Each structure stands twice: as C-alpha cells, then as structure tokens.
Amino acid sequence: MQVLNRPWGTMHYRIDGPANAPTVIFANSLGTDLRLWDAALAEIPGIRAIRFDKRGHGLSDLGGDYAIADLADDVAALIEATSDGPVIICGLSIGGMIAQNLAARRPDLIRAAVLSNTAVKMGTAESWTDRIRTIETRGIAAIADMVMERWFAPTFRARPELALWRNMVIRTSAPGYIAACRALAAANLTVQTAGLRLPTLVIAGDSDGSSPADLVRATAALIPGARFHIIADAGHLPCVEQPRAFAATVIPFLQEHSR
Ligand SMILES: O=C(O)CC1=CCC(=O)O1
C-alpha cells in the first residue's frame, strides 16, 4: 500500500510490474476501488501498472466536494510523484472522464489514452440527483441491484462473484459515492475532448446499461483518429467480465504507444 499526500487528505495507490517497463495508469469507475483492474492486469504482462483509489473510494480519504478536474489534478500529482516522462492512461467510466480531462489539460503528462465505457457526459443531472436522494433516504444498499444490472451482462450476473461486486458498491462510503455523483452531474467534457490530439483507443461493451455503445462511439467520433472497439457479452466493466478480450484489445495499442 502506498500513500500520496494531497491537500484534501491521503490518496491510496499501488504499483505493480517491472520498474523499467512502460507505465500505464489506471483510473477506476464510480463505486469501485483499484481491484477493478485485477483480472485485466493478470492478462497484461510487461507494463508498470499504477492504480489508485479516487477520493472517497477504497482506502482514500474524501475531503469535500470536487469536480472531475480535481480528480484529474490528483492523477497529475500521482504521475509526477511516481513517473519520469509522459505515461499512458486507461480510465473506465468516471475514470475515463478523468483521463479525457487530464489529457486535455496536461498533454505533457499523457502520451496515449484508453477510454473504456465512458463519454463526454454520462447520465443527466436529474438521474444523478435521483440516485443521491435514494442513497440519502434509504442507504447505499438500495441502489446495489440497479447498479449490478447496469454493470454486468446477464451471463456474469448469474456468477457467484456478483455478490463480491455488489459488496464493493455497498461498502463504498455513502458520502464518497455521492461526491462522485455530484461531479458526474456537473460534467460535460464535449469541448475539451473534441480538442484532444493524442492516440486514443475507445472501448465499449455491447450490453452496457450505463454508457451504451452508441454513446461511447459518439465520444470516440469527437477525437480525430481514435479507434473504437466493442467487446461482446460485456456490460459496463469489460475489464472484469471479459478480461482476456479486454487485454487482447488493449495490448497492441499499449505496445504501439510505449515506444
Ligand atoms: O453506476 C453506474 O451507473 C455506472 C457508472 C457511471 C459513472 C461511473 O463511473 O460508473
């Protein structure tokens, strides 16, 4: 377990892989911690993988409310503290929004981006307000079944591990989860993302109930030269549901842009 001190509190991160391998930094989604990437990383050898828990998730502190740009600033600080030169970023969902924001504002730190199951805008302000209200009135467990349906295709929902992912959501601190919902409600990255000029791979899941493939494709279309790939039998978290297919999609891109 490693610690980065930030003005808002303590940020948890970890590094795996050879010190001299190309660095890839992974940004998690809403309601998950850095274990989100366990299965995919087991299929992606030869990288130095940096993972972290964003504010209010996993072992990291919350501080107060924040915007997507503040989360991107945390990642910038983590890169500066751990790495020489620009890195590849791989972000999923809100993690993909962090990646878009950081690539737009700090091109000196990011050489290429993998944007998984993300968009320039996710959900509506009303949908996030409804979710926050449910958590405030009935607790975070009240949203868990709805979230599982958005995250996973039916095949995965029948597997015993579903209970573990459900527990991950339920055990996220309610204030931490709500702060991320507020940041999502306020975020629209259309202008920033349309200005991106870096190698980008965009990934969608064919059964994603949160960022449907057409929404993800529309974000890819904003970035000149971006590649777009749909993973079959995968919902919002293809790195969990289809780690081999996820790795097979990502590895050639990482190899191409690590040189
Ligand atoms: O919980 C969801 O609906 C999925 C999601 C939206 C943003 C994010 O990071 O995850």
The ligand as a Gaussian input file, in Angstrom:
#p B3LYP/6-31G(d) Opt

LIG

0 1
 O      -23.156000       3.224000     -11.684000
 C      -23.240000       3.436000     -12.885000
 O      -24.283000       3.778000     -13.434000
 C      -22.028000       3.302000     -13.719000
 C      -21.167000       4.484000     -13.706000
 C      -21.446000       5.750000     -14.107000
 C      -20.268000       6.571000     -13.939000
 C      -19.311000       5.588000     -13.431000
 O      -18.136000       5.774000     -13.154000
 O      -19.898000       4.381000     -13.301000

